Amino acid sequence: GDSVTQMEGPVTLSEEAFLTINCTYTATGYPSLFWYVQYPGEGLQLLLKATKADDKGSNKGFEATYRKETTSFHLEKGSVQVSDSAVYFCALTKYNFNKFYFGSGTKLNVKP
Amino acid sequence: EPEVTQTPSHQVTQMGQEVILRCVPISNHLYFYWYRQILGQKVEFLVSFYNNEISEKSEIFDDQFSVERPDGSNFTLKIRSTKLEDSAMYFCASKEGRSSYNSPLHFGNGTRLTVT
């Protein structure tokens, strides 16, 4: 069935370090892919999305490129800040799909 | 910016008791969802609701669970007889209409349910 797999956390980085959080998916057809972020005590918020192969989603310095050949949607940021500390979720949905599938989340800790 | 609101933020109940989790979705959204996250595990789909009926439900959503939209604004999840394994964070979400299938879900801050 359709699913999303994320790298396990926590990921601990120093401020200004480069971030990569890996996400791969299994899906038939042409899913749309998303990254959500959950700050402590809050719900999940959309960070970015990409709806077709080779699309790049970007927001707040984060980027992810929809790679159909490797079924991946890795999240990257060139220089993380302490305020980026949160849990990041990769997700997918498809046309005529009445739900989103989420990964297990990757916790990011950024130290000053 | 409009948001999804959930109450209460934390609910403690005894095993076998009924609980109702409440949500107010974004007012012009047409699709409503409940997800849950057991500590340290995936965010799992429970149920989706459209046009005043369940449109899809997961295997988790058994006869102990029910959803309602009792008026034009609230969307509730009821668990009739709670079990220890129902302890989790429950998220309500809403989405724009069907024509924008890849429009994002908007989540509430969640209700942490603790069954003792």
Interface residues (C-beta under 8 A of the other chain):
Chain A: S32 F34 Y36 G41 E42 G43 L44 Q45 L46 K49 T51 F89 T93 K94 Y95 N96 F97 N98 K99 F100 Y101 F102 G103 S104 G105
Chain B: V4 Q6 Y31 Y33 Y35 G40 Q41 K42 V43 E44 F45 S48 Y50 S55 E56 F91 A93 Y101 N102 P104 L105 H106 F107 G108 N109 G110
